[in-house]
Amino acid sequence: MGDLRRLWAVFLAFVVLLSGCGGGEVPVSGGAAPPSSSASGEGTRVLTEVRIPWEPEDSLNPFTCSSLQNYYAAGLLYDTLVALDMVGAPQNRLAQEVTFDGSLCIVKLRTDGRFWDGSPVTSQDVVYSALTAREASRFSAGFAGVLEITAPDNYTVVFSLSAPDRYFDRCLTFPIVKAETAADPLPVGSGRFLPRESGDSFLPHGQYYEPITNLRSVRLVDAGTLLDQGMAVAEGKIDLMYTDLRGAADLSLGLSCRQVVLSNLLYLGVNSQRLGLTAEFRTAFSSLLDREAVIRRAYRGYAAAAESPIKQSFSSTTAAADAPPLPDEELFASLGLGERDSEGWRLYRNRPFTLRLLVNQDNPDRVSAAAIVRESFQAAGIRITLETLPFAEYSLRIAEGNYDLYLGEVRVPGNLDLLSLISPHPALGPGCAQDEELLEIYRQVKAGEEELSALDAALRRSMPVIPLAYRRGIAALSPDFSANMVATEQDIFYNIGEW
C-alpha cells in the first residue's frame, strides 16, 4: 500500500506540474505546515518551521560548497552587500549606500551589521570576503573588471574598476564572512539565521538588523538525490526544493511551483568572419527562428524568449519589441539567396547554401532545441547539417573556429558584462562579428553616458550572436506548504521573513 501511495503522489505531481508550471509565474497555494507547527483548523497549520533539503556530505561554506541545495541553504547564514530583487534590481542589505565616481564603486556599510558572535561587520571583513569570492568559481565572473579593493575606514569599501560600470552594484552579491574564517568548514556569518550546534537546523539570528520573527527554525533534511527530493516534496516530507533544470528535468517535483528567471542565455553562435556573413544575414537568421517552439518543445515552458541578450526585466529602459517580420523573397534576393535548386534549397554563389550546426550531445534539451532551429532554417530553404558532438569535441571545434553555427549557453553576469558575446572570444567562438560601433555604445552605456535602450537597439541591429531564450529554474512546493514566496536566482529565500 505504501508503494501505491508513493506512485500515486508522483502521478499527481507529474500531472499538476505539467498543467500548472508550464509557463510564467505560478501562484503558490495550499496550507503550509511542518509537523511541529500548531494547528489552526482542519487542513490549515501555522508556519513556524521550514524544512529544506541539503547534502550532509557537502559543506555549507558558500565559497566551496558544490551542491545547489547547500549553496541556497548557506544563503540564509551569510549576508550580502546587496540582494537582487525579482526584476534584478539591487536592494541594499549590508550596504547602506552604493555610489559611483568614475571607475570607483563606493560602498558605505550599515553600522548595525553583526556576526553570529556579536562582533560588527566592518569594511575589513568585506574586503577579505571579496578577495576570497574573486577566487571562487561561483563568484569570480563578477570581479572580472575589479583592479583593487580597499577599506579607507571601518565602514567604507572602495572597488576600483578597470572602466566605469554603472551596473557593478549587481555584482555585490557575494557572501560576507568574518575575516580569516573563510577556510573553516563553516565560516562565521552575519545572515538572517545562524546554525545550531547539532548541525541539522538554523535558528533566527537575534542580532540581525531586521530579525526574523515569523519562523522558529529552518530544518535541514537529507532528502537524497534530485529524484528523491522531488518525491519528498510530493509527499510533504520537505516543504520546498529548487532545481535550475540544468540536466534532465524531473517532473515529480510538487503540486505548485514558482519559475525563477535565470541568467543562463541560450544562443546561436555564428561564424560571421569565416563565412563573411553581415549583420543583415544574422538578423535574417534571427527572424527565421521559432523561439516559442524552442521554449515549448525543448524546454517544456521553462524559459523566456530572448530577442536580445538584455533580459527585459533588467531595466525599465528596455521595452519588449515586436518580433521582426520573416524575411521575404526580396530580402533573400538582396542577400544573394534568391535562387533555389530543383529540390527547393536556396543557392548562394551558385551553390546550395548549407550550414553546419554544432550542438553538445550531452545536453538533451539543447539537442532538441537544435533540431527545432534546423526545422526553422530548412523551412525557409536553408539546408542545415546538424552535428551532435561530445562536449570536449564540441568545445574544441568552437575554440578553433571550426563551425558555421553552434548552439550554446552562457551565464550573463549581473553587471551585464557582454564582451564575450559581442566580440571574438576564445571560449565562445573566435568567429563572432567585430562591430566597433556596437562596442562603443556598450562602453557608453556601462559608463552611464547612454541609455540601456540604445545598447538593446544596437544589439538587435548587429546581432553578433543570435539570442534564443533565457532558461528558468523551479522552486517546487509541497502540497501543504503555503507562503507568499518570492524566489530569485540569487536567493530562493529572498523574502523568508514575510512567509
C-alpha positions as CSV (number, residue, x, y, z in Angstrom):
1,M,0.0,0.0,0.0
2,G,2.9,2.4,0.8
3,D,4.4,1.9,-2.7
4,L,1.0,2.5,-4.2
5,R,0.7,5.8,-2.3
6,R,4.2,6.9,-3.5
7,L,3.3,6.1,-7.1
8,W,0.0,8.0,-6.8
9,A,1.8,11.0,-5.3
10,V,4.3,11.1,-8.2
11,F,1.5,10.7,-10.7
12,L,-0.4,13.7,-9.2
13,A,2.7,15.7,-9.1
14,F,3.5,14.9,-12.7
15,V,0.0,15.8,-13.9
16,V,-0.3,19.1,-11.9
17,L,3.2,20.3,-12.7
18,L,2.7,19.7,-16.4
19,S,-0.5,21.7,-16.4
20,G,0.4,24.3,-13.8
21,C,4.1,25.2,-14.2
22,G,4.5,25.1,-18.0
23,G,5.0,28.9,-18.4
24,G,5.0,32.1,-16.4
25,E,4.7,32.6,-12.7
26,V,2.5,30.0,-10.9
27,P,0.7,31.2,-7.8
28,V,1.6,29.4,-4.6
29,S,-1.4,27.8,-3.0
30,G,-2.3,25.4,-0.2
31,G,-1.6,25.5,3.6
32,A,2.0,25.1,4.9
33,A,2.8,23.0,7.9
34,P,5.7,21.1,9.4
35,P,4.6,18.5,12.0
36,S,5.8,20.7,14.9
37,S,3.6,23.7,13.9
38,S,0.4,24.4,15.8
39,A,-2.9,23.7,14.1
40,S,-5.5,26.4,13.5
41,G,-8.2,24.5,11.8
42,E,-8.6,21.3,9.8
43,G,-6.1,21.2,6.9
44,T,-4.5,24.5,7.9
45,R,-1.4,25.0,10.0
46,V,0.6,27.9,11.2
47,L,4.1,28.0,9.7
48,T,6.8,28.1,12.3
49,E,9.4,25.9,10.7
50,V,10.5,25.3,7.1
51,R,12.1,22.0,6.0
52,I,14.6,22.2,3.2
53,P,16.9,19.7,1.5
54,W,20.6,19.6,1.9
55,E,23.5,17.3,1.3
56,P,25.3,16.4,4.5
57,E,28.4,15.2,2.6
58,D,28.8,18.7,1.2
59,S,29.7,21.8,3.3
60,L,27.7,24.9,3.9
61,N,30.8,27.0,3.2
62,P,29.4,29.4,0.5
63,F,32.7,29.7,-1.3
64,T,33.4,25.9,-1.6
65,C,30.1,24.0,-1.4
66,S,29.3,22.2,-4.7
67,S,25.6,21.3,-4.5
68,L,22.9,23.8,-5.4
69,Q,20.8,23.0,-2.4
70,N,23.6,23.7,0.1
71,Y,24.5,26.9,-1.7
72,Y,21.0,28.3,-1.3
73,A,20.8,27.0,2.3
74,A,24.1,28.8,3.0
75,G,22.4,32.0,1.8
76,L,20.4,32.0,5.0
77,L,23.6,32.1,7.1
78,Y,25.6,34.7,5.1
79,D,24.5,38.2,4.2
80,T,25.5,40.1,1.1
81,L,26.1,43.8,0.4
82,V,23.0,43.9,-1.9
83,A,20.4,41.4,-3.0
84,L,18.8,41.4,-6.4
85,D,15.0,41.5,-6.4
86,M,12.5,39.9,-8.8
87,V,13.5,42.2,-11.7
88,G,17.2,42.1,-11.0
89,A,17.5,45.5,-9.3
90,P,19.9,45.7,-6.4
91,Q,18.4,46.2,-2.9
92,N,20.7,47.1,0.0
93,R,21.4,44.6,2.7
94,L,24.7,45.1,4.5
95,A,25.3,48.1,2.2
96,Q,23.7,51.3,3.4
97,E,24.6,53.2,0.2
98,V,26.3,52.4,-3.1
99,T,27.6,55.3,-5.2
100,F,29.8,55.6,-8.3
101,D,32.6,58.1,-9.0
102,G,34.1,57.4,-12.4
103,S,35.7,54.0,-12.2
104,L,35.2,53.8,-8.4
105,C,32.3,52.0,-6.8
106,I,32.0,53.2,-3.2
107,V,30.1,51.2,-0.6
108,K,29.0,52.6,2.7
109,L,28.2,49.9,5.2
110,R,25.4,49.9,7.7
111,T,26.8,50.1,11.2
112,D,24.3,47.6,12.8
113,G,25.5,44.6,10.9
114,R,26.6,41.8,13.4
115,F,28.2,38.5,13.0
116,W,26.9,35.5,14.9
117,D,29.5,36.1,17.7
118,G,28.2,39.7,18.1
119,S,31.2,41.4,16.6
120,P,30.4,44.2,14.0
121,V,30.7,43.7,10.2
122,T,33.4,46.0,9.1
123,S,34.9,47.0,5.8
124,Q,38.0,44.8,6.6
125,D,35.6,41.8,6.6
126,V,34.1,42.9,3.3
127,V,37.5,43.3,1.6
128,Y,38.5,39.9,2.9
129,S,35.3,38.3,1.7
130,A,35.6,40.0,-1.7
131,L,39.1,38.8,-2.2
132,T,38.0,35.3,-1.3
133,A,35.0,35.4,-3.6
134,R,37.0,36.5,-6.6
135,E,39.0,33.2,-6.4
136,A,35.8,31.1,-6.1
137,S,34.3,29.9,-9.4
138,R,30.8,30.8,-8.4
139,F,31.5,34.5,-7.9
140,S,34.7,35.2,-10.0
141,A,32.9,36.5,-13.1
142,G,31.6,39.5,-11.2
143,F,35.1,40.6,-10.3
144,A,36.5,40.4,-13.9
145,G,36.7,44.2,-14.1
146,V,38.0,44.8,-10.5
147,L,41.5,46.2,-10.1
148,E,41.7,46.8,-6.4
149,I,39.5,46.6,-3.3
150,T,40.3,48.9,-0.4
151,A,38.9,50.0,3.0
152,P,39.6,53.7,3.7
153,D,37.7,53.4,7.0
154,N,35.8,50.8,9.1
155,Y,32.6,51.3,7.2
156,T,33.6,52.2,3.7
157,V,34.8,49.8,0.9
158,V,36.0,51.1,-2.5
159,F,36.1,48.9,-5.6
160,S,38.5,50.3,-8.2
161,L,37.3,49.1,-11.7
162,S,39.2,48.9,-15.0
163,A,36.4,51.0,-16.6
164,P,33.3,52.8,-15.4
165,D,30.5,50.3,-14.9
166,R,27.2,51.7,-13.6
167,Y,25.9,48.1,-13.2
168,F,28.7,46.8,-11.0
169,D,26.5,47.1,-7.9
170,R,24.7,44.0,-9.2
171,C,27.9,42.0,-8.5
172,L,27.9,42.9,-4.8
173,T,26.0,39.6,-4.1
174,F,28.9,37.6,-2.7
175,P,28.7,36.3,0.9
176,I,30.3,38.3,3.7
177,V,32.2,36.3,6.3
178,K,34.3,37.3,9.2
179,A,37.9,37.9,8.3
180,E,40.3,34.9,8.4
181,T,37.4,32.4,8.7
182,A,36.7,31.6,5.0
183,A,38.8,28.4,5.1
184,D,36.8,27.0,8.0
185,P,34.2,24.3,7.3
186,L,31.6,26.9,8.5
187,P,32.9,30.5,8.3
188,V,31.4,33.0,10.8
189,G,28.5,34.7,9.1
190,S,26.1,37.6,9.7
191,G,23.0,36.4,7.9
192,R,19.3,36.0,8.8
193,F,19.9,32.7,10.5
194,L,22.7,31.0,12.4
195,P,23.5,27.3,12.7
196,R,22.6,25.1,15.7
197,E,25.3,23.1,17.3
198,S,23.5,19.9,16.2
199,G,24.2,21.0,12.6
200,D,20.7,19.9,11.3
201,S,18.9,23.2,11.6
202,F,19.2,27.0,11.6
203,L,17.8,29.5,14.2
204,P,16.9,33.1,13.6
205,H,19.9,35.4,14.1
206,G,18.8,37.5,17.0
207,Q,21.2,40.4,16.2
208,Y,20.3,40.6,12.6
209,Y,19.3,44.2,11.7
210,E,15.9,43.0,10.5
211,P,15.3,40.0,12.8
212,I,13.2,37.0,11.5
213,T,10.2,36.8,13.7
214,N,7.8,34.6,11.8
215,L,9.9,31.4,11.9
216,R,11.4,29.5,14.9
217,S,13.8,27.4,12.7
218,V,14.8,26.1,9.3
219,R,15.3,22.3,9.4
220,L,17.8,20.6,7.1
221,V,16.7,17.3,5.7
222,D,18.9,14.8,3.9
223,A,16.5,14.2,1.1
224,G,18.9,12.3,-1.2
225,T,19.1,12.8,-5.0
226,L,17.1,15.2,-7.0
227,L,14.6,12.5,-7.8
228,D,14.3,11.6,-4.1
229,Q,13.9,15.3,-3.3
230,G,11.0,15.5,-5.8
231,M,9.3,12.6,-4.1
232,A,9.9,14.1,-0.6
233,V,8.2,17.4,-1.8
234,A,5.3,15.5,-3.3
235,E,4.8,13.5,-0.1
236,G,5.2,16.6,2.2
237,K,8.3,15.4,3.9
238,I,10.1,18.6,2.9
239,D,8.4,21.9,2.2
240,L,10.3,23.0,-0.9
241,M,13.2,22.3,-3.2
242,Y,14.9,24.1,-6.0
243,T,16.3,23.0,-9.4
244,D,17.8,25.0,-12.2
245,L,16.9,22.2,-14.6
246,R,20.4,22.1,-15.8
247,G,20.1,18.4,-16.6
248,A,17.2,16.2,-17.5
249,A,14.1,17.7,-15.9
250,D,12.4,15.8,-13.1
251,L,8.7,16.4,-13.3
252,S,7.7,14.8,-10.0
253,L,8.6,18.0,-8.0
254,G,5.4,19.1,-6.2
255,L,1.9,20.3,-6.6
256,S,2.7,24.0,-7.0
257,C,5.8,25.9,-8.0
258,R,7.4,29.2,-9.0
259,Q,9.5,29.7,-12.0
260,V,12.8,31.6,-11.5
261,V,14.3,33.5,-14.4
262,L,17.9,32.6,-14.7
263,S,20.9,34.4,-16.2
264,N,21.6,31.4,-18.5
265,L,21.2,32.6,-22.1
266,L,20.7,30.1,-24.8
267,Y,22.0,31.5,-28.1
268,L,23.1,30.6,-31.6
269,G,26.7,31.4,-32.3
270,V,27.5,32.4,-35.9
271,N,31.0,32.2,-37.5
272,S,30.5,35.5,-39.3
273,Q,34.1,36.1,-40.0
274,R,34.9,32.8,-41.8
275,L,31.6,32.8,-43.7
276,G,31.6,36.5,-44.4
277,L,28.1,36.9,-43.0
278,T,26.9,40.5,-42.5
279,A,24.6,41.9,-39.8
280,E,21.8,41.6,-42.4
281,F,22.4,37.9,-42.7
282,R,22.4,37.4,-38.9
283,T,19.2,39.4,-38.3
284,A,17.5,37.5,-41.1
285,F,18.6,34.2,-39.5
286,S,17.2,35.5,-36.2
287,S,13.8,36.3,-37.7
288,L,13.6,32.7,-39.0
289,L,13.7,31.2,-35.6
290,D,10.6,29.9,-33.7
291,R,11.6,30.8,-30.2
292,E,8.3,29.8,-28.7
293,A,8.7,26.3,-30.2
294,V,12.1,26.0,-28.7
295,I,10.7,27.0,-25.3
296,R,7.6,24.8,-25.5
297,R,9.1,21.7,-27.1
298,A,12.7,21.7,-25.9
299,Y,12.4,23.4,-22.5
300,R,8.8,22.4,-21.7
301,G,7.9,26.1,-21.0
302,Y,10.8,26.6,-18.5
303,A,12.4,29.5,-20.4
304,A,11.6,33.1,-21.6
305,A,12.1,34.2,-25.2
306,A,15.1,36.5,-25.9
307,E,15.4,38.8,-28.9
308,S,18.4,40.5,-27.2
309,P,21.0,39.4,-24.7
310,I,19.5,42.0,-22.3
311,K,16.8,40.5,-20.2
312,Q,13.6,42.6,-20.4
313,S,13.4,42.5,-16.6
314,F,16.9,44.0,-16.3
315,S,15.8,47.6,-16.7
316,S,12.7,49.6,-17.4
317,T,14.6,51.4,-20.1
318,T,14.2,48.3,-22.4
319,A,10.8,47.6,-23.8
320,A,9.7,44.4,-25.4
321,A,10.0,44.9,-29.2
322,D,7.7,43.4,-31.8
323,A,9.3,40.3,-33.5
324,P,10.9,41.3,-36.8
325,P,8.9,40.2,-39.8
326,L,10.0,37.0,-41.5
327,P,12.4,37.6,-44.4
328,D,10.6,37.9,-47.7
329,E,11.9,36.9,-51.1
330,E,13.2,40.4,-51.8
331,L,15.4,40.3,-48.7
332,F,16.7,36.9,-49.6
333,A,17.5,38.1,-53.1
334,S,19.4,41.1,-51.7
335,L,21.5,38.7,-49.6
336,G,22.2,36.6,-52.7
337,L,19.8,33.8,-51.7
338,G,17.1,34.4,-54.2
339,E,17.6,31.4,-56.4
340,R,16.8,27.8,-55.5
341,D,17.8,24.4,-56.9
342,S,15.5,21.7,-58.1
343,E,14.9,20.5,-54.6
344,G,14.0,23.9,-53.3
345,W,17.2,24.6,-51.4
346,R,18.5,28.2,-51.7
347,L,21.6,28.8,-53.7
348,Y,24.4,31.1,-52.7
349,R,27.1,32.0,-55.3
350,N,25.6,29.2,-57.4
351,R,25.9,26.5,-54.8
352,P,23.4,25.1,-52.3
353,F,23.6,27.2,-49.1
354,T,24.4,24.7,-46.4
355,L,25.4,25.5,-42.8
356,R,26.8,23.1,-40.2
357,L,25.1,23.5,-36.7
358,L,27.1,22.1,-33.8
359,V,25.4,21.0,-30.5
360,N,26.6,19.3,-27.4
361,Q,25.2,15.8,-27.5
362,D,25.5,15.5,-23.7
363,N,22.6,18.0,-23.2
364,P,19.3,16.6,-24.3
365,D,17.4,19.9,-24.1
366,R,19.9,21.6,-26.3
367,V,19.9,18.7,-28.8
368,S,16.1,19.1,-29.0
369,A,16.4,22.9,-29.4
370,A,19.0,22.4,-32.2
371,A,16.6,20.2,-34.1
372,I,13.9,22.9,-33.9
373,V,16.4,25.5,-35.1
374,R,17.2,23.3,-38.1
375,E,13.5,23.0,-38.8
376,S,13.2,26.8,-38.9
377,F,16.1,27.2,-41.3
378,Q,15.1,24.4,-43.6
379,A,11.5,25.6,-43.8
380,A,13.0,28.7,-45.4
381,G,15.1,26.7,-47.8
382,I,18.4,26.9,-46.0
383,R,19.9,23.4,-45.5
384,I,21.3,22.7,-42.1
385,T,23.7,19.8,-41.2
386,L,23.2,19.0,-37.5
387,E,26.4,17.7,-35.8
388,T,25.9,16.4,-32.3
389,L,29.3,16.0,-30.6
390,P,30.6,15.1,-27.2
391,F,31.2,18.1,-25.1
392,A,35.0,18.0,-25.3
393,E,35.0,17.9,-29.1
394,Y,32.2,20.4,-29.4
395,S,34.2,22.9,-27.2
396,L,37.4,22.3,-29.2
397,R,35.6,22.9,-32.5
398,I,34.3,26.2,-31.2
399,A,37.6,27.3,-29.8
400,E,39.3,26.5,-33.2
401,G,36.6,28.4,-35.1
402,N,35.7,25.2,-36.9
403,Y,32.0,25.8,-37.1
404,D,29.3,27.6,-39.1
405,L,26.7,27.8,-36.3
406,Y,26.6,26.3,-32.8
407,L,24.0,26.2,-30.1
408,G,25.5,27.4,-26.8
409,E,24.6,28.7,-23.4
410,V,26.3,31.3,-21.3
411,R,25.7,32.8,-17.9
412,V,25.4,36.6,-18.3
413,P,27.0,38.3,-15.2
414,G,24.8,40.5,-13.0
415,N,26.6,43.6,-14.3
416,L,25.7,42.8,-17.9
417,D,29.2,42.0,-19.0
418,L,28.5,41.1,-22.6
419,L,32.0,41.5,-24.0
420,S,32.4,37.7,-24.6
421,L,29.2,37.7,-26.6
422,I,29.7,40.8,-28.7
423,S,33.3,40.4,-29.8
424,P,35.6,37.5,-30.7
425,H,36.3,35.4,-27.6
426,P,38.3,32.1,-27.3
427,A,35.7,30.3,-25.2
428,L,32.6,31.4,-27.2
429,G,34.0,31.4,-30.7
430,P,36.6,33.5,-32.5
431,G,34.2,33.8,-35.4
432,C,32.0,36.3,-33.7
433,A,31.5,39.6,-35.6
434,Q,33.6,42.6,-34.6
435,D,31.3,45.6,-34.5
436,E,33.2,48.7,-33.3
437,E,30.1,50.9,-33.2
438,L,28.3,48.3,-31.0
439,L,31.4,48.1,-28.7
440,E,31.4,51.9,-28.3
441,I,27.7,52.0,-27.4
442,Y,28.4,49.2,-24.9
443,R,31.1,51.2,-23.3
444,Q,29.0,54.4,-23.2
445,V,26.1,52.5,-21.6
446,K,28.3,51.0,-18.9
447,A,29.8,54.4,-18.2
448,G,26.3,55.9,-17.8
449,E,26.7,58.1,-20.9
450,E,24.0,56.4,-22.9
451,E,20.7,54.7,-22.1
452,L,20.4,50.9,-22.0
453,S,17.8,51.1,-24.7
454,A,20.5,52.3,-27.1
455,L,22.5,49.1,-26.5
456,D,19.4,47.0,-26.8
457,A,18.6,48.5,-30.2
458,A,22.3,48.2,-31.3
459,L,22.4,44.5,-30.3
460,R,19.2,43.8,-32.3
461,R,20.7,45.6,-35.4
462,S,24.1,43.9,-35.2
463,M,23.1,40.5,-33.8
464,P,26.7,39.3,-33.2
465,V,25.2,36.2,-31.6
466,I,21.5,35.2,-32.0
467,P,19.7,35.0,-28.7
468,L,17.0,32.4,-28.3
469,A,15.9,32.2,-24.7
470,Y,16.8,32.7,-21.0
471,R,16.3,29.5,-19.1
472,R,14.2,29.2,-15.9
473,G,14.5,27.2,-12.8
474,I,11.8,26.0,-10.5
475,A,11.1,26.3,-6.8
476,A,8.7,23.4,-6.1
477,L,6.5,23.4,-3.1
478,S,4.8,20.6,-1.2
479,P,1.0,20.3,-1.2
480,D,0.6,21.5,2.4
481,F,3.0,24.4,2.2
482,S,1.7,28.0,1.9
483,A,3.8,31.2,1.8
484,N,3.9,34.5,0.0
485,M,7.2,33.3,-1.5
486,V,9.5,35.4,-3.6
487,A,12.3,33.4,-5.1
488,T,15.1,34.9,-7.1
489,E,18.1,33.3,-8.9
490,Q,20.4,34.7,-6.2
491,D,18.3,33.8,-3.2
492,I,15.3,31.5,-3.3
493,F,14.6,32.6,0.3
494,Y,14.6,36.2,-0.7
495,N,11.6,37.2,1.5
496,I,11.6,34.4,4.0
497,G,10.9,36.9,6.8
498,E,7.5,37.5,5.2
499,W,6.4,33.9,4.8
